[in-house]
Amino acid sequence: MADGSTQGMTHDRFTEARTVFEGHLASGQDIGASFCATLEGETVVDLWGGFADAEKTRAWERDTIVNVYSTTKTMTALTALLVADRGDLDFDAPVAKYWPEFAANGKADVKVSHLMAHSAGLSGWKEPITNDDLYDWEKATSLLAAQAPYWEPGTEPGYHALTQGYLVGEVIRRVTGRSLGTVFREEIAGPLGADFHIGLPASEDHRVADLIPPPRGAAIADGPAQSELQANMSNNPGIDVMATRTRGWRGAEIPAAGGTGNARSVAEIHAILANGGVAKGKRFLSEAGCRKALELQIEGTDLILGGPARFGLGFGLAGGAVPLPNPNSMFWGGYGGSLVIIDMDARTTFAYAMNKMAGTTTGDMRAFALAMAMWSGLGG
């Protein structure tokens, strides 16, 4: 349909989610968006609607995909959990066990778990870099391997907005001999038939919605006076939303921010974690391997985000910046508003992906209103 109306399905218990979703499109809070939820491994809500561009010339279709910025980190974390569950990666081991060059400049004792939990002290690059350098895996990773941490690793959280993907991704590459995007595609997205890509083939460009930047004054770099660390993360390199419309960005593997997918792919992939390692009848991880993600690694005021943080292995945990009703829950979101919530107690996942960006890195009221509608249905 070319009129941008809401399409998809909603189980009866969750019709409120459709009402909320349609309301966001009608009010202009959303231009184009998708929302999906799974329960006990079954997809119970799958909605999409609106338009894939600001000019409203392209309808948001069932297979429309969009850059979800840091929601990509959850896919990177899941890939690391998978490799660890096989016994090929030890989160408690020093990074240098797998990546010897990383030991430089006092980092010999930095653990893989520090990379996963944003506590490695490598929240940005000390050397000036450009957006094009993000497409150069060797440069991005070797600069991080060579530099000293900004703070003592393991002592405080500080969001590794772009660097986390290169750090975890290089460990995965050293362990498996394959890039993070390749392992993710071959062992998670491919077997599930899930439409999420860390490194998007050019053949899929026609399906990508245009991200619409936050209003002036609401972008990450426009916040109140920034600390040196915050300024480094925001400005080296600066975040250029328009880069997400280029082949260079889409095709590169940027495992902390460059993933392209939709709510369906995000919710159905993370059903693996919500359902003890099984999705669509296939076992990907052991239940214990899934629950590793819930192990609290660090908590405190995040040096970059400035708010309360509780990080497990790759995810934000309940009790941090986002209120979650069940304790065995985790989440992360992307710049602009995308979000995924994984609740192991309720065995459910909720995911939201959109193109109209707000100035947020951990979800905004659009995603939370949809989540609250789902929780309401679950309680009924």
Buried (B, 14 or more C-beta within 10 A) or exposed (E): EEEBEBBBEBBEBBEBBBEBBBEBBEEEBBBBBBBBBBBEBEBBBBBBBBBBBBEBEBBBBEEBBBBBBBBBBBBBBBBBBBBBBEEEBBBEEBBBBBBEBBBBEEBEEBBBBBBBBBBBBBBBBBEEBEBEBBBBBEBBBBBBBBBEBBBEBBEBBBBBBBBBBBBBBBBBBBBBEBBBBBBBBEBBBEEBEBBBBBBBEEEBBEBBBBBBBBEEEEBBEEEEEBEEBBEBBBBBBEBEBEBBBBEEBBBBBBBBBBBBBBBBBBBBBBBBBBBBBBBBEEEBBEBEBBBBBBBEBBBBEBBBBBEBBBBBBBBBBBBBBBEBBBEBBBBBBBBBBBBBBBBBEBBBBBBBBBBBBBBBBBBBEBBBBBBBBBBBBBEE
